């Protein structure tokens, strides 16, 4: 259903996966990858979302550090030792380097390209560190982002002045978070703080805690995968998008 494209940014050229269900105008979805990056699992997930009637763009957000192929795992991450070795090899360095001053101009560019193929308003979904990017994108473009999904997101609440949860005050989207109940990067007190920030902003939101799920539960190519949690996330994400941005699909326009 999809294809790899290239996107020129101020800092270089980024690969992206673009999935389209057909040639008719369709609402757009911006898909933010997890820390592992753009790879076949992400493409399969984008294809599934596209099959609901959306145009999906999944950019290689780590393009400054190398191509998607260069940064992809070369071993099976369902093996705990292989996964530990992969994450020990600079993964968190490039995650931490994707600061708002880099991520927000990128987000403007991702949206610009998505809207060359799709209609607005758009939805955004993000996984792991991608959930942080999704929240920041909603605050960056409140005029355009109508729905945000964030799944096994880590570090959504910190003590920093630019903590992602503080950004929701600038958003106008409906938010859905699917938290893993075994995720040290998003403990119960952080979930409560995120919900409080969304309440204070007057935004519609839901924080679901998926029982038995670990951080990374949607990723079938990782040892963290939980099929029940992954399938639940697809159901709830589809409901969010159909409710918030799916008018074109629903009317058959």
C-alpha positions as CSV (number, residue, x, y, z in Angstrom):
1,X,0.0,0.0,0.0
2,X,2.9,2.3,0.6
3,X,6.2,3.6,-0.8
4,X,9.4,5.2,0.4
5,X,9.8,8.9,-0.5
6,X,12.4,11.5,0.3
7,X,11.7,14.8,2.0
8,X,14.1,17.8,1.8
9,X,14.5,19.6,5.1
10,X,16.7,22.5,6.3
11,X,19.1,19.9,7.7
12,X,19.2,17.4,4.9
13,X,17.1,14.7,3.2
14,X,14.8,12.5,5.2
15,X,13.3,9.2,4.1
16,X,9.6,8.6,4.9
17,X,7.1,5.9,4.3
18,X,3.9,7.1,2.7
19,X,0.8,4.8,2.7
20,X,-2.3,5.7,0.7
21,X,-5.5,3.7,0.4
22,X,-6.4,5.1,-3.0
23,X,-6.5,8.3,-5.1
24,X,-9.5,10.0,-3.5
25,X,-8.9,12.9,-1.1
26,X,-8.4,11.4,2.4
27,X,-7.6,12.8,5.8
28,X,-3.9,12.6,6.8
29,X,-2.2,10.9,9.7
30,X,1.4,11.8,10.8
31,X,3.0,8.7,12.3
32,X,5.9,9.2,14.7
33,X,8.2,6.2,15.1
34,X,9.6,4.7,18.3
35,X,13.3,4.9,19.2
36,X,14.1,1.9,17.0
37,X,13.2,3.9,13.9
38,X,11.7,3.5,10.5
39,X,11.6,-0.2,9.5
40,X,9.2,-2.9,8.2
41,X,7.2,-3.1,11.4
42,X,6.4,0.7,11.2
43,X,5.5,0.3,7.5
44,X,3.1,-2.5,8.4
45,X,1.4,-0.4,11.1
46,X,1.2,2.5,8.7
47,X,-0.4,0.3,6.1
48,X,-3.0,-0.9,8.6
49,X,-4.0,2.6,9.5
50,X,-4.1,3.5,5.8
51,X,-6.5,0.6,5.3
52,X,-9.0,2.5,7.5
53,X,-9.1,5.2,4.9
54,X,-6.3,7.6,5.8
55,X,-3.1,8.8,4.1
56,X,-0.3,8.0,6.5
57,X,3.2,9.6,6.6
58,X,5.9,8.0,8.8
59,X,9.1,10.1,8.6
60,X,12.6,8.8,9.5
61,X,13.0,11.4,12.3
62,X,16.7,10.3,12.9
63,X,17.8,11.3,9.4
64,X,20.6,13.5,10.7
65,X,22.3,10.4,12.2
66,X,22.1,8.2,9.1
67,X,19.7,6.5,6.8
68,X,16.9,4.2,8.0
69,X,18.9,1.2,6.8
70,X,22.1,2.3,8.5
71,X,20.4,2.8,11.8
72,X,18.1,-0.3,11.7
73,X,18.7,-3.3,13.9
74,X,20.8,-6.0,12.3
75,X,19.7,-8.6,14.9
76,X,16.3,-10.0,16.1
77,X,15.1,-7.6,18.9
78,X,12.9,-10.3,20.2
79,X,16.1,-11.7,21.7
80,X,16.7,-9.8,25.0
81,X,20.5,-9.8,24.5
82,X,20.2,-8.4,20.9
83,X,17.8,-5.8,22.1
84,X,20.1,-4.7,24.9
85,X,23.0,-4.5,22.5
86,X,21.1,-2.4,20.0
87,X,20.0,0.1,22.6
88,X,23.5,0.3,24.0
89,X,24.8,1.4,20.6
90,X,23.9,5.0,20.5
91,X,20.1,4.8,20.3
92,X,19.4,7.1,23.2
93,X,22.0,9.6,22.0
94,X,20.0,10.2,18.9
95,X,16.7,10.2,20.8
96,X,18.1,12.8,23.2
97,X,19.5,14.9,20.3
98,X,16.1,15.3,18.8
99,X,15.3,18.4,20.9
100,X,12.4,20.7,20.3
101,X,14.5,23.1,18.3
102,X,15.1,20.3,15.8
103,X,11.9,18.4,16.1
104,X,9.5,21.3,15.6
105,X,10.9,22.6,12.3
106,X,10.9,19.0,11.1
107,X,7.2,18.7,12.2
108,X,6.3,21.7,10.1
109,X,7.9,20.0,7.1
110,X,6.3,16.6,7.7
111,X,2.9,18.3,7.8
112,X,3.6,20.2,4.7
113,X,4.5,17.1,2.8
114,X,1.6,15.1,4.3
115,X,-0.9,17.8,3.1
116,X,0.5,17.4,-0.5
117,X,-1.2,14.0,-0.4
118,X,-4.0,14.3,2.1
119,X,-6.6,16.7,3.5
120,X,-6.8,18.3,6.9
121,X,-7.5,18.4,9.7
122,X,-5.0,15.6,10.5
123,X,-4.4,13.1,13.2
124,X,-1.0,12.3,14.8
125,X,0.1,9.1,16.4
126,X,3.4,8.4,18.2
127,X,5.1,5.5,19.9
128,X,7.7,5.6,22.7
129,X,9.6,8.8,22.2
130,X,7.3,9.5,19.2
131,X,4.5,10.1,21.7
132,X,6.4,13.2,22.9
133,X,6.8,14.4,19.3
134,X,3.0,13.9,18.7
135,X,2.2,16.0,21.7
136,X,4.5,18.8,20.6
137,X,3.2,18.7,17.1
138,X,-0.4,19.2,18.3
139,X,0.7,22.2,20.3
140,X,2.7,23.5,17.3
141,X,-0.3,23.3,14.9
142,X,-3.5,23.6,16.9
143,X,-5.2,24.9,13.8
144,X,-4.6,21.6,12.0
145,X,-4.1,18.7,14.5
146,X,-7.5,17.4,15.7
147,X,-6.5,14.1,17.2
148,X,-3.4,12.7,18.9
149,X,-2.7,9.1,19.9
150,X,0.3,8.3,22.1
151,X,1.2,4.7,23.0
152,X,3.8,3.4,25.5
153,X,5.1,7.0,25.5
154,X,8.0,7.7,27.8
155,X,9.1,11.0,29.4
156,X,5.8,12.7,28.7
157,X,6.1,14.4,32.2
158,X,9.4,15.7,33.4
159,X,10.5,18.6,35.7
160,X,11.9,20.5,32.7
161,X,10.3,23.8,31.7
162,X,9.7,22.4,28.3
163,X,8.3,19.1,29.4
164,X,5.8,17.7,26.8
165,X,2.9,17.7,29.2
166,X,3.3,21.5,29.6
167,X,2.8,21.9,25.8
168,X,-0.8,20.6,25.8
169,X,-1.9,24.0,26.9
170,X,-1.4,25.2,23.3
171,X,-3.2,22.3,21.6
172,X,-6.8,21.9,20.5
173,X,-6.8,18.2,19.7
174,X,-8.5,15.2,21.4
175,X,-5.9,13.0,23.1
176,X,-5.8,9.3,23.6
177,X,-2.9,7.7,25.6
178,X,-2.4,4.0,25.9
179,X,0.1,3.5,28.8
180,X,1.9,0.3,29.6
181,X,1.3,-0.7,33.2
182,X,4.9,-1.9,33.4
183,X,6.6,1.3,32.2
184,X,9.1,2.9,34.5
185,X,9.3,5.9,32.1
186,X,5.6,6.7,32.7
187,X,4.7,5.8,36.3
188,X,1.2,6.4,37.8
189,X,2.1,9.8,39.2
190,X,3.2,10.9,35.7
191,X,0.0,9.7,34.1
192,X,-1.9,11.7,36.7
193,X,0.1,14.8,36.0
194,X,-0.5,14.4,32.2
195,X,-4.3,14.0,32.8
196,X,-4.3,17.1,35.1
197,X,-2.5,19.2,32.4
198,X,-5.1,18.1,29.8
199,X,-7.9,18.9,32.1
200,X,-6.5,22.3,32.8
201,X,-6.3,22.9,29.1
202,X,-9.9,21.9,28.7
203,X,-9.1,19.2,26.2
204,X,-11.0,15.9,25.6
205,X,-8.7,13.1,26.6
206,X,-8.4,9.5,27.8
207,X,-5.6,7.8,29.6
208,X,-5.9,4.1,29.4
209,X,-3.5,1.8,31.2
210,X,-3.0,-1.5,29.4
211,X,-2.7,-4.4,31.8
212,X,0.3,-6.7,31.4
213,X,1.9,-4.5,28.8
214,X,5.5,-3.4,28.8
215,X,7.0,-0.3,27.2
216,X,7.0,-1.1,23.4
217,X,4.0,-3.4,23.5
218,X,2.8,-2.5,20.0
219,X,6.1,-3.5,18.3
220,X,5.9,-7.1,17.0
221,X,9.6,-7.1,16.1
222,X,10.6,-6.5,19.8
223,X,10.6,-8.6,22.9
224,X,8.2,-6.1,24.5
225,X,5.4,-7.0,22.1
226,X,2.0,-7.7,23.6
227,X,-0.5,-8.9,21.1
228,X,-3.6,-8.0,23.2
229,X,-2.3,-4.5,23.9
230,X,-1.3,-3.9,20.3
231,X,-4.7,-5.0,19.0
232,X,-6.5,-2.9,21.6
233,X,-4.4,0.1,20.5
234,X,-5.4,-0.3,16.9
235,X,-9.1,-0.4,17.9
236,X,-9.0,2.6,20.1
237,X,-6.8,4.6,17.7
238,X,-9.2,3.9,14.8
239,X,-12.2,5.1,17.0
240,X,-10.3,8.3,17.8
241,X,-9.5,9.1,14.2
242,X,-12.9,8.1,12.8
243,X,-14.5,10.4,15.4
244,X,-12.1,13.3,15.0
245,X,-10.9,13.5,11.4
246,X,-12.8,10.8,9.5
247,X,-15.5,12.9,7.9
248,X,-14.3,12.3,4.3
249,X,-14.1,8.6,4.9
250,X,-17.5,8.4,6.5
251,X,-19.3,10.4,3.8
252,X,-17.5,8.7,1.0
253,X,-16.6,12.1,-0.5
